[in-house]
Amino acid sequence: TPRCNVDGKKMIMLCSNNYLNLSNHPRIIGAARDILDTHGAGSGSVRAIAGNMDIHFEAERKLAEFKDREASLIYQTGFAVNAGLIPQLAPGREDIIISDELNHGSIIDGVRLSHAARGVFKHKDMGELDDVLKKADREGKRRILVVTDGVFSMDGDVAPMDQICKLAMEYGAMTYVDDAHGEGVLGHHGKGIGHHFGVEDKVDVEMGTFSKAFGVVGGLVAGSQDLINFAYNKSRTWLLSGSHPPQVAAAQLAAVEVLSEEPEHWERLWENTNYFKKELNGMGFDTGESETPITPVMCGESHKAKGLSSRCAEMGVFALPIVFPMVARDKARIRTMMNAGLTKEDLDEALNAFEKAGRELKII
Ligand SMILES: *Cc1c(COP(=O)(O)O)cnc(C)c1O
């Protein structure tokens, strides 16, 4: 639960990715438990040979329906999607992969597995993206792939997917968004970043994960049927690695069903997020560029962030500091992640701890 034991002490959890608290949802737990009796504990193979069970297909069908896309494919993890699919979409020396400078490490590893040229643009800088695209076009690159995080996990800000899609279309480039922190969070009912910007039919590849808001584990891709056929024929991580045990697939299916049928979790997440952010700002804390349930509490130098975190921990609030070299030297922070399962009382208790510790350390 959002109140959890950390080293034997009951604490309010503010750094889990379990945004919607679905990992504790009875229907999802039940679905995972029940299928063990009929399907066994493991799938016995990679999907492409004998590891396909009905439940894997059902989860993918339901996911595609939820995301209003033609098809979807579920990988072992989100990391396996980025490492397996990115290098296949733009594999050759005559191709180019263009990345936001703050993209997640798993994207960087995926890019490393390709022979394609690399382009980087300053964080969310559409002018620079335009320049890099123009150059790639001038050089006659065969395939151009623009890759970005949807929600950036350090600041909680959101990639301008509408503008990225528009630019990419002008240059005939493909778009790929890693919506790991936006899946279940952004867009109506948590349908993701495509819906958030109304470009769900324009983003070529929307990938995400079941390990965050969905509360389970597993990587996901949603897009056209052609994309999905390509992905499962080409992604080595998908082809050459065992499929999820049935209880994982059943939990994924149940999680998507819960998201479609019970909007209250998603609504609660945003209510909590807005309240927490507003109160922090009211106390004088700087929450940076955040537009999502990832709310950084800016502290300045590393020792202040570490101090704030340990004082909060003493008061029963679990929120870890992020310091150099993860972020710039003077941008140390505590990164909080909101959870739909926290009550107003929990939030007030956490806020009191932040206020008290923030004053002691002269951050506010
Ligand atoms: C967490 C995360 C991943 C990895 O997802 P897993 O399913 O946990 O492997 C990939 N990209 C981003 C941006 C993430 O935040």
The ligand as an ORCA input file, in Angstrom:
! r2SCAN-3c Opt
* xyz 0 1
  C      10.735      2.670    -16.305
  C      11.057      3.101    -17.670
  C      11.376      2.166    -18.662
  C      11.544      0.709    -18.371
  O      10.332      0.056    -18.177
  P      10.357     -1.422    -17.547
  O       9.078     -2.001    -17.996
  O      10.394     -1.241    -16.063
  O      11.532     -2.113    -18.087
  C      11.597      2.632    -19.936
  N      11.522      3.948    -20.227
  C      11.231      4.875    -19.291
  C      11.151      6.306    -19.668
  C      10.999      4.481    -17.981
  O      10.724      5.402    -17.062
*
